[in-house]
């Protein structure tokens, strides 16, 4: 059923999933970033991750002191690795989320 085929009496909404709403992948995103930055001699603690990625939304890229073009290449590689983590992960969805979405 497409969005346009909903009767006008039904709820029409877009559900935006910030991590922790439908699935819990934050620990995987931390892990891939921790491993990635360690290759560059940067130890990304959980507190760093919280401050830079979750609170300030700036990441840790500023610590590398590289041109933005190089950062873009590295970010793409980090995202590729994260995708691999997600493909291998199991049990990320919260209990009963399928029933709730239905």
DSSP file (Angstrom, degrees, kcal/mol; ACC not computed):
  #  RESIDUE AA STRUCTURE BP1 BP2  ACC     N-H-->O    O-->H-N    N-H-->O    O-->H-N    TCO  KAPPA ALPHA  PHI   PSI    X-CA   Y-CA   Z-CA
    1    1 A X              0   0    0      0, 0.0     2,-0.1     0, 0.0     5,-0.0   0.000 360.0 360.0 360.0 127.1    0.0    0.0    0.0
    2    2 A X    >   -     0   0    0      1,-0.1     3,-1.4     4,-0.0     4,-0.3  -0.449 360.0-108.9 -84.7 162.6    1.5    3.4   -1.0
    3    3 A X  G >  S+     0   0    0      1,-0.3     3,-1.5     2,-0.2    -1,-0.1   0.884 118.1  56.3 -56.5 -40.9    1.2    6.5    1.2
    4    4 A X  G 3  S+     0   0    0      1,-0.3    -1,-0.3     0, 0.0     0, 0.0   0.662  98.5  62.5 -70.4 -14.7   -1.2    8.1   -1.2
    5    5 A X  G <  S+     0   0    0     -3,-1.4    -1,-0.3     2,-0.1     2,-0.2   0.466  75.3 112.7 -91.6   0.1   -3.6    5.1   -1.0
    6    6 A X  S <  S-     0   0    0     -3,-1.5     6,-0.0    -4,-0.3    -3,-0.0  -0.516  76.3-112.7 -69.3 134.7   -4.3    5.6    2.8
    7    7 A X    >   -     0   0    0     -2,-0.2     3,-2.0     1,-0.1    -1,-0.1  -0.365  28.7-113.0 -61.1 149.9   -7.9    6.6    3.6
    8    8 A X  T 3  S+     0   0    0      1,-0.3    -1,-0.1    -3,-0.1     4,-0.1   0.702 114.1  63.2 -63.0 -19.2   -8.0   10.1    4.9
    9    9 A X  T 3  S+     0   0    0      2,-0.1    -1,-0.3     0, 0.0     2,-0.2   0.629  87.7  89.0 -81.1 -11.8   -9.1    8.8    8.4
   10   10 A X  S <  S-     0   0    0     -3,-2.0     2,-0.2     1,-0.1    -4,-0.0  -0.551  91.5 -96.4 -86.0 151.9   -5.9    6.9    8.9
   11   11 A X        -     0   0    0     -2,-0.2     2,-0.5     1,-0.0    -1,-0.1  -0.443  34.5-158.8 -64.7 131.0   -2.9    8.4   10.5
   12   12 A X        +     0   0    0     -2,-0.2     2,-0.3    -4,-0.1    -1,-0.0  -0.970  30.8 141.4-113.4 121.9   -0.4    9.7    8.0
   13   13 A X        -     0   0    0     -2,-0.5     2,-0.5     2,-0.0    -2,-0.0  -0.984  46.5-131.9-155.5 160.5    3.1   10.0    9.5
   14   14 A X        -     0   0    0     -2,-0.3     2,-0.7     2,-0.0    -2,-0.0  -0.990  23.1-147.2-116.1 127.2    6.8    9.6    8.8
   15   15 A X        -     0   0    0     -2,-0.5     2,-0.5     2,-0.0    -2,-0.0  -0.864  10.3-160.7 -98.5 116.2    8.7    7.7   11.5
   16   16 A X        -     0   0    0     -2,-0.7     2,-1.0     5,-0.0    -2,-0.0  -0.855   8.8-146.9 -97.9 125.0   12.2    9.0   11.9
   17   17 A X        -     0   0    0     -2,-0.5     2,-0.3     4,-0.1     3,-0.1  -0.782  15.4-176.4-100.6  97.3   14.5    6.5   13.6
   18   18 A X    >   -     0   0    0     -2,-1.0     3,-1.8     1,-0.1     4,-0.4  -0.678  55.7 -78.7 -75.7 146.8   17.2    8.1   15.7
   19   19 A X  T 3  S+     0   0    0     -2,-0.3     5,-0.2     1,-0.3    -1,-0.1  -0.194 122.5  34.0 -52.6 132.3   19.3    5.3   17.0
   20   20 A X  T 3  S+     0   0    0      3,-2.5    -1,-0.3    -3,-0.1     4,-0.2   0.393  97.6  84.9 102.8  -1.7   17.6    3.6   19.9
   21   21 A X  S <  S-     0   0    0     -3,-1.8    -2,-0.1     2,-0.3     3,-0.1   0.893 113.5  -1.6 -93.6 -56.3   14.0    4.1   18.7
   22   22 A X  S    S+     0   0    0     -4,-0.4    72,-2.1     1,-0.3     2,-0.3   0.797 137.6  13.2-101.1 -42.1   13.6    1.1   16.4
   23   23 A X  B     -A   93   0A   0     70,-0.2    -3,-2.5    -5,-0.2     2,-0.7  -0.913  67.2-127.7-134.7 160.3   16.9   -0.6   16.6
   24   24 A X        +     0   0    0     68,-2.6     4,-0.1    -2,-0.3    -5,-0.1  -0.860  48.6 138.2-114.1  97.1   20.0   -0.3   18.8
   25   25 A X    >>  +     0   0    0     -2,-0.7     4,-2.2     2,-0.1     3,-0.6   0.353  39.4 102.6-116.4   1.9   23.1    0.1   16.7
   26   26 A X  H 3> S+     0   0    0      1,-0.3     4,-2.5     2,-0.2     5,-0.2   0.881  80.4  54.1 -56.5 -40.8   24.9    2.8   18.7
   27   27 A X  H 3> S+     0   0    0      1,-0.2     4,-2.2     2,-0.2    -1,-0.3   0.857 109.2  49.0 -63.9 -34.2   27.3    0.3   20.2
   28   28 A X  H <> S+     0   0    0     -3,-0.6     4,-2.6     2,-0.2     5,-0.2   0.893 110.1  50.5 -70.6 -39.4   28.3   -0.9   16.6
   29   29 A X  H  X S+     0   0    0     -4,-2.2     4,-1.9     2,-0.2    -2,-0.2   0.897 112.1  48.0 -66.2 -39.1   28.8    2.7   15.5
   30   30 A X  H  X S+     0   0    0     -4,-2.5     4,-3.2    -5,-0.2    -2,-0.2   0.946 111.7  50.5 -61.9 -47.9   31.0    3.3   18.5
   31   31 A X  H  X S+     0   0    0     -4,-2.2     4,-2.7     1,-0.2     5,-0.2   0.915 110.9  46.6 -59.5 -46.6   33.0    0.1   17.8
   32   32 A X  H  X S+     0   0    0     -4,-2.6     4,-2.3     1,-0.2    -1,-0.2   0.897 115.9  46.0 -66.5 -38.2   33.6    0.8   14.2
   33   33 A X  H  X S+     0   0    0     -4,-1.9     4,-2.8    -5,-0.2     5,-0.3   0.914 112.0  51.2 -68.3 -42.0   34.7    4.4   15.0
   34   34 A X  H  X S+     0   0    0     -4,-3.2     4,-1.7     1,-0.2    10,-0.3   0.950 114.8  42.8 -58.4 -49.7   36.9    3.2   17.9
   35   35 A X  H  X S+     0   0    0     -4,-2.7     4,-1.0    -5,-0.2    -1,-0.2   0.897 114.9  50.9 -63.8 -41.1   38.6    0.7   15.7
   36   36 A X  H >< S+     0   0    0     -4,-2.3     3,-0.7    -5,-0.2     4,-0.3   0.944 112.9  43.0 -63.9 -49.6   38.9    3.1   12.7
   37   37 A X  H ><>S+     0   0    0     -4,-2.8     5,-2.2     1,-0.2     3,-1.5   0.788 103.8  66.1 -71.5 -26.1   40.5    5.9   14.7
   38   38 A X  H ><5S+     0   0    0     -4,-1.7     3,-1.9    -5,-0.3    -1,-0.2   0.838  91.2  64.4 -61.8 -31.8   42.8    3.6   16.6
   39   39 A X  T <<5S+     0   0    0     -4,-1.0    -1,-0.3    -3,-0.7    -2,-0.2   0.722 104.4  47.2 -62.3 -20.0   44.5    2.9   13.2
   40   40 A X  T < 5S-     0   0    0     -3,-1.5    -1,-0.3    -4,-0.3    -2,-0.2   0.135 126.8 -99.8-107.7  16.9   45.5    6.6   13.3
   41   41 A X  T < 5S+     0   0    0     -3,-1.9     2,-0.6     1,-0.2    -3,-0.2   0.657  83.3 128.6  78.1  16.5   46.7    6.5   16.9
   42   42 A X      < -     0   0    0     -5,-2.2     2,-0.9    -8,-0.1    -1,-0.2  -0.922  48.6-151.2-110.8 118.1   43.6    8.0   18.4
   43   43 A X        -     0   0    0     -2,-0.6     2,-0.9    -3,-0.1     5,-0.1  -0.784  11.4-157.8 -89.5 109.0   42.0    6.2   21.3
   44   44 A X        -     0   0    0     -2,-0.9    -6,-0.1   -10,-0.3     2,-0.0  -0.763  11.3-162.8 -90.7 102.7   38.3    7.0   21.1
   45   45 A X     >  -     0   0    0     -2,-0.9     4,-2.6     1,-0.1     5,-0.2  -0.301  33.9-106.5 -78.4 168.8   36.8    6.4   24.5
   46   46 A X  H  > S+     0   0    0      1,-0.2     4,-2.6     2,-0.2     5,-0.2   0.865 123.2  52.9 -63.2 -34.8   33.1    6.0   25.2
   47   47 A X  H  > S+     0   0    0      2,-0.2     4,-2.7     1,-0.2    -1,-0.2   0.918 108.8  48.6 -66.9 -42.6   33.1    9.5   26.7
   48   48 A X  H  > S+     0   0    0      2,-0.2     4,-3.3     1,-0.2     5,-0.5   0.943 111.8  50.4 -58.3 -47.4   34.8   11.0   23.6
   49   49 A X  H  X>S+     0   0    0     -4,-2.6     4,-2.2     1,-0.2     5,-1.3   0.930 111.6  47.5 -58.0 -47.3   32.2    9.2   21.4
   50   50 A X  I  X>S+     0   0    0     -4,-2.6     5,-3.0     3,-0.2     4,-0.7   0.948 117.6  41.8 -59.2 -49.1   29.3   10.5   23.5
   51   51 A X  I  <>S+     0   0    0     -4,-2.7     5,-2.7     3,-0.2     6,-0.2   0.941 125.2  31.1 -65.9 -49.0   30.7   14.1   23.4
   52   52 A X  I  <5S+     0   0    0     -4,-3.3     6,-3.0    -5,-0.2     7,-2.2   0.860 130.6  29.0 -84.5 -36.6   31.8   14.3   19.8
   53   53 A X  I  <5S+     0   0    0     -4,-2.2    -3,-0.2    -5,-0.5    -2,-0.1   0.864 132.3  24.4 -94.1 -39.6   29.4   12.0   18.0
   54   54 A X  I  <<S+     0   0    0     -5,-1.3    -3,-0.2    -4,-0.7    -4,-0.1   0.891 129.9  31.7 -96.0 -46.3   26.2   12.2   20.1
   55   55 A X  I   <S+     0   0    0     -5,-3.0    -3,-0.2    -6,-0.2    -4,-0.2   0.964 135.4  20.7 -79.1 -54.5   26.2   15.5   21.9
   56   56 A X  S   <S-     0   0    0     -5,-2.7    -4,-0.2    -6,-0.3    -3,-0.1   0.632  87.3-143.5 -93.1 -15.6   28.1   17.8   19.6
   57   57 A X        +     0   0    0     -6,-0.2    -4,-0.2     1,-0.1    -5,-0.1   0.844  67.5 112.8  55.6  38.9   27.5   15.8   16.4
   58   58 A X        -     0   0    0     -6,-3.0     3,-0.5     1,-0.2     4,-0.3   0.531  62.9-148.0-113.1 -11.2   31.0   16.7   15.0
   59   59 A X        -     0   0    0     -7,-2.2    -1,-0.2     1,-0.2     3,-0.1  -0.246  35.8 -78.0  70.6-167.1   32.7   13.3   15.1
   60   60 A X  S >  S+     0   0    0      1,-0.1     3,-1.6     2,-0.1     4,-0.4   0.179  95.2 110.9-115.3  14.3   36.4   12.9   15.8
   61   61 A X  G >>  +     0   0    0     -3,-0.5     3,-1.6     1,-0.3     4,-0.5   0.808  66.6  68.2 -62.7 -30.1   37.6   13.9   12.3
   62   62 A X  G >4 S+     0   0    0     -4,-0.3     3,-0.6     1,-0.3    -1,-0.3   0.758  89.8  65.3 -61.4 -24.1   39.0   17.2   13.6
   63   63 A X  G <4 S+     0   0    0     -3,-1.6    -1,-0.3     1,-0.2    -2,-0.2   0.728  92.9  60.9 -71.4 -21.1   41.7   15.2   15.5
   64   64 A X  G <4 S-     0   0    0     -3,-1.6    -1,-0.2    -4,-0.4    -2,-0.2   0.725  89.8-149.8 -78.8 -21.3   43.2   13.9   12.2
   65   65 A X    <<  +     0   0    0     -3,-0.6     2,-0.3    -4,-0.5    -3,-0.1   0.929  45.3 140.8  50.0  53.7   44.0   17.4   11.0
   66   66 A X        -     0   0    0     -5,-0.4    -1,-0.2     1,-0.1    -2,-0.1  -0.823  60.0 -86.3-120.0 159.4   43.6   16.5    7.4
   67   67 A X    >>  -     0   0    0     -2,-0.3     4,-2.1     1,-0.1     3,-0.6  -0.303  42.4-112.4 -61.9 151.8   42.1   18.3    4.4
   68   68 A X  H 3> S+     0   0    0      1,-0.2     4,-2.4     2,-0.2     5,-0.1   0.809 115.9  60.0 -59.1 -32.0   38.4   17.9    4.0
   69   69 A X  H 3> S+     0   0    0      2,-0.2     4,-1.5     1,-0.2    -1,-0.2   0.906 108.0  44.5 -63.4 -40.7   38.9   15.9    0.7
   70   70 A X  H <> S+     0   0    0     -3,-0.6     4,-2.4     2,-0.2    -2,-0.2   0.888 111.2  53.8 -69.7 -39.7   40.9   13.3    2.6
   71   71 A X  H  X S+     0   0    0     -4,-2.1     4,-3.0     1,-0.2     5,-0.2   0.906 105.7  54.1 -60.0 -42.2   38.4   13.3    5.5
   72   72 A X  H  X S+     0   0    0     -4,-2.4     4,-2.0     2,-0.2    -1,-0.2   0.899 109.1  47.9 -59.7 -41.7   35.6   12.5    3.0
   73   73 A X  H  X S+     0   0    0     -4,-1.5     4,-1.9     2,-0.2    -1,-0.2   0.923 114.0  46.6 -64.7 -44.8   37.5    9.5    1.7
   74   74 A X  H  X S+     0   0    0     -4,-2.4     4,-2.7     1,-0.2    -2,-0.2   0.893 110.3  52.6 -65.4 -40.2   38.1    8.2    5.2
   75   75 A X  H  X S+     0   0    0     -4,-3.0     4,-2.7     2,-0.2    -1,-0.2   0.897 107.7  52.2 -62.6 -39.9   34.5    8.8    6.2
   76   76 A X  H  X S+     0   0    0     -4,-2.0     4,-2.0    -5,-0.2    -1,-0.2   0.907 110.9  47.5 -61.9 -41.9   33.4    6.8    3.2
   77   77 A X  H  X S+     0   0    0     -4,-1.9     4,-2.2     2,-0.2    -2,-0.2   0.915 111.2  50.4 -66.3 -43.0   35.7    3.9    4.2
   78   78 A X  H  X S+     0   0    0     -4,-2.7     4,-2.4     1,-0.2    -2,-0.2   0.916 110.7  50.0 -59.8 -42.9   34.4    4.1    7.8
   79   79 A X  H  X S+     0   0    0     -4,-2.7     4,-2.3     2,-0.2    -1,-0.2   0.868 107.9  53.5 -64.3 -36.8   30.8    4.0    6.5
   80   80 A X  H  X S+     0   0    0     -4,-2.0     4,-1.6     2,-0.2    -1,-0.2   0.921 110.8  46.4 -62.6 -43.9   31.7    0.9    4.4
   81   81 A X  H  X S+     0   0    0     -4,-2.2     4,-2.1     2,-0.2    -2,-0.2   0.901 110.4  53.1 -65.0 -40.9   33.1   -0.8    7.4
   82   82 A X  H  X S+     0   0    0     -4,-2.4     4,-2.5     1,-0.2    -2,-0.2   0.908 105.4  54.4 -61.4 -41.7   30.0    0.1    9.5
   83   83 A X  H  X S+     0   0    0     -4,-2.3     4,-2.2     1,-0.2    -1,-0.2   0.897 107.2  51.3 -58.6 -40.2   27.8   -1.3    6.8
   84   84 A X  H  X S+     0   0    0     -4,-1.6     4,-1.5     2,-0.2    -1,-0.2   0.899 108.2  51.6 -64.7 -40.5   29.7   -4.6    7.1
   85   85 A X  H  X S+     0   0    0     -4,-2.1     4,-1.3     1,-0.2     3,-0.3   0.930 110.6  49.0 -58.8 -45.5   29.2   -4.6   10.9
   86   86 A X  H  < S+     0   0    0     -4,-2.5    -2,-0.2     1,-0.2    -1,-0.2   0.880 106.8  55.0 -64.7 -38.3   25.5   -4.1   10.4
   87   87 A X  H  < S+     0   0    0     -4,-2.2    -1,-0.2     1,-0.2    -2,-0.2   0.839 113.7  41.7 -64.1 -32.4   25.2   -6.9    7.9
   88   88 A X  H  < S+     0   0    0     -4,-1.5    -1,-0.2    -3,-0.3    -2,-0.2   0.666  95.7 100.8 -87.9 -17.8   26.8   -9.3   10.4
   89   89 A X     <  -     0   0    0     -4,-1.3     2,-0.3    -3,-0.2     3,-0.1  -0.319  51.0-167.5 -74.0 150.5   24.8   -8.1   13.4
   90   90 A X        +     0   0    0      1,-0.1    -2,-0.0     2,-0.0    -3,-0.0  -0.945  60.2  24.9-132.4 155.3   21.8   -9.9   14.8
   91   91 A X        +     0   0    0     -2,-0.3    -1,-0.1     1,-0.1   -67,-0.0   0.820  68.9 137.0  67.3  33.9   19.2   -9.0   17.3
   92   92 A X        +     0   0    0     -3,-0.1   -68,-2.6    -6,-0.1     2,-0.1   0.758  44.0  89.4 -83.8 -24.3   19.4   -5.2   16.9
   93   93 A X  B    S-A   23   0A   0    -70,-0.2   -70,-0.2     1,-0.1     2,-0.1  -0.434  83.2-109.9 -77.3 149.3   15.7   -4.5   16.9
   94   94 A X    >   -     0   0    0    -72,-2.1     3,-2.0     1,-0.1     4,-0.3  -0.413  45.0 -84.3 -74.7 150.9   13.9   -3.8   20.1
   95   95 A X  T 3  S+     0   0    0      1,-0.3    -1,-0.1     2,-0.1     0, 0.0  -0.274 112.3   6.0 -55.5 135.5   11.5   -6.4   21.5
   96   96 A X  T 3> S+     0   0    0     -3,-0.1     4,-2.2     1,-0.1    -1,-0.3   0.510  87.5 127.4  70.5   8.1    8.0   -6.0   20.0
   97   97 A X  H <> S+     0   0    0     -3,-2.0     4,-2.5     1,-0.2     5,-0.2   0.887  71.2  53.5 -65.7 -36.0    9.0   -3.3   17.5
   98   98 A X  H  > S+     0   0    0     -4,-0.3     4,-1.9     1,-0.2    -1,-0.2   0.923 110.2  47.4 -62.7 -42.9    7.6   -5.3   14.5
   99   99 A X  H  4 S+     0   0    0      1,-0.2    -2,-0.2     2,-0.2    -1,-0.2   0.904 112.0  50.5 -63.9 -41.0    4.2   -5.5   16.3
  100  100 A X  H  < S+     0   0    0     -4,-2.2    -2,-0.2     1,-0.2    -1,-0.2   0.913 110.7  48.6 -63.7 -43.1    4.3   -1.8   17.1
  101  101 A X  H  <        0   0    0     -4,-2.5    -1,-0.2     1,-0.3    -2,-0.2   0.839 360.0 360.0 -68.6 -32.4    5.1   -0.9   13.6
  102  102 A X     <        0   0    0     -4,-1.9    -1,-0.3    -5,-0.2    -2,-0.2   0.517 360.0 360.0 -67.5 360.0    2.3   -3.0   12.2
